[in-house]
Amino acid sequence: MIMTDIIQKVLGDIPIPRMVRIKQSFDHTILEDPSAVTKQQLLKAGTLDTVKPGQQVAIAVGSRGIANIAEITKVVVDAVKLAGAFPFIVPCMGSHGGATAEGQADVLQHLGIDEHTMGAPIRSSMEVVKLDELANGLPIYCDTLASEADAIIVINRVKPHTAFRGRIESGMLKMISIGLGKQKGAEACHQLGFKYMAENVPAMARIMIERLPIVFGIAIVENAYDQTYLIEAIPANELEEREPALLELAKSRMPKLFFEQLDVLVIDYIGKNISGDGMDPNITGRYPTPYAHGGPDVTKMVVLGLTPESNGNANGVGTADFTTRRLTNMADWTATYMNGLTSTVCAPTKTATTLETDKLAIKAAVKTCNILDYTQCRMVRIRDTLHLGEIEISANLVEEARQYSEITILSDPYELKFDDNDQLI
């Protein structure tokens, strides 16, 4: 008897809960015209007016799947051109894209940012220059091409970090210290671990703002539906002062699961375009370090697939308990391991217990979720951690769901459907 047959025998009688589709409602407020708002923000003193004719201007753009990122970047590119300067785009993403120049340019292209659509060259390199050191000895690096520019503009989303807490988390200053630092800068910032990240990120960014021609940033805050809620142009010398308020705003707009305890959480897709950790721990409650907290108490977690936009980077799969063969087959383990080697957090780059099919992976989670009656498994299935509007919950959660005015029940209970290969339909 082969191993798969043994596992199928062990899991064969494990029930999968009947599910119900629900709608979770959050604040829908969005910017109807992100381009117009970006143009308006560029009229603020200390932003576009700092760009002079003839200057070479580096526009730093990261790897996250930020709503309207290509549209916002194009507005900035066009505005720089109208100011008589010469913009070029720099991938600003630490070690992402497999820590190669080609890989990082490919990441931008997946986001809709390339030379043709932007009307500006993409200059991707992993070469860096050392700017200084922190008092604790950590070196501070910057992308060589960006450091040679006459002006630097940084574009990024502000949101809670997935591995630490502080006044400054994931946003403009992290984009500067880690993103502009490329692989070596990201590695340096992570070297002492996430315990000190809340100190090291702003400390590095502060020095980089002093030493580099960073003129302003474009900060983006999204609503619970992964849509643009706010766009704000901020002069470089105001970034550190302004970012904490934007972080609190971002926290107040985050989606969530309304259930505090779950036996099983099934996630269809993880990927770097969704979160730096593949899936946002602020949603799942599963953090890669002990320096962050929040979210539901989940006993067992299953991740089924990897987004194409992740380019094989399966960071986060190790945070789950179970995964599928199709996910591991899609993984580029070199790119995945580079993520852990750079961040120094390697547990998320391990492989979760891998089952051959979606059905087996889900059954394995139910079997190991530490309840006496498997038919009472409290299970939730989501597409990914960016899309929490319509989700599926086990039928035994319906009465609890009715207690929330933000939840609407959309269906009667039904069985999950699988194809002939036991993959979810």
C-alpha positions, 0 to 999 in steps of 0.5 A: 500500500503506497503512502497516499493510500494510507493517508486516504484510508485514515482521512476517508471517513472524516466529514467536511462541514456543510457550508453557507455563503455570507457577506461581511460588510465594512465601510465602502468609502473609496476615492472615486477618481484616484488620478484626480486626487493624486494630481490635486495632492501634487499641488501641495507645497513641498511635493512636486514643486521641489522637482526642478527642470532637467533633473533625473527623478527616481520614482520608487515603486514596490511589489505589493498588490496595491489598488490603482498602483499603476494609475497613481504611478503614471500620474506621478510620472506624467507630472514629473515630465510636465515639471521638465524633469526626466522620471525613471522607475526603480523597483523598491522591494528589498529582496522580492522578485527572487532578489534579482534585477530581472525578477524585480522588473517582472514583479512591476510588470505584473502590477501593470508597471512597465516602460510602455504603460508608464512612458518612463524607463524601468531601471532595475538593479540590485547594486547598492551603495553604503550610506552610513551605519546605525549606532548599533552597527547596522549598515544602511544601504541604498539602490545605486541608481536611485542614489545617483538621481537628483530627486527620489519620490516614494510611493507606498501603502500604509498598513499594519505590519505582519510581524511587529508593532510600533509607531511606524510599521508598514508604510513610507519609512519601511519602503525607504529603509528596506525597499530602497535598500534592496536585498542588502538593505533589507537583510541589514534591517532584519538582521537583529530580528523583528524584536527591534524592527520598530526602532530600526526601520525609522532610524534607518529611514531618518538617515536615508532621508537626510543623506538622499535627495528624497523629496516627497512620498505618496502615501496610500491607505486602502479600505476593507475591500482592497480599494483606495481610501486615501492618497496623500502627498507628504514632503520628505521631512514630514513623513515620520511625523505623519505616518503614525496617524495614517497607520491608525487610519489604516488599522481602522479600515482593515477587514476582519473575520468576525469569529474569534475562534475557528477550528479550521481556516481554509485559504484558497490562495496565498502570494506576495501580491496579497501580503508579505507573508503570503496571507495577512496575519492580521486577518488569520491571527497566525504571526511569523514572530511573537512581536505582533498580535491580533486576529482570531484564534485558529486551530488549524489552517489550510492553504490550497494555492499560490497566486501567479503574481507571486512568481513562485514565492511561497513565503507563508506556506510554513505558517499554515498546517496543511497545503497541497501538492499543486501549491508546492509544485508552483513554488520557486523554492529559491525565491521563497528561501531568499525571503527567509534568508533576508528577513531572518524569519524562516518558519514561513518558508518551510513546507506545511504538511503537504497532501495530494488534493484539496479534499485531503488537505481540508480533511486533515485539518478537520481531523487534527483540529482537536475537537471530539465531534468532527461534525461540529467543526467551526470552519471558514473558507476565504479566497485570500486575506484581501477579499473578505466581503463574501466568504463561506462559513460552516453551517454551525456558525450561522446562528453566531453570524446572525448576531452581527449586523455586518453579516448577511446570510446569502445561502442555505447550507450546501456541500463543498464541490470537488472535481474528479481530482478532488480539487475544490470547484 
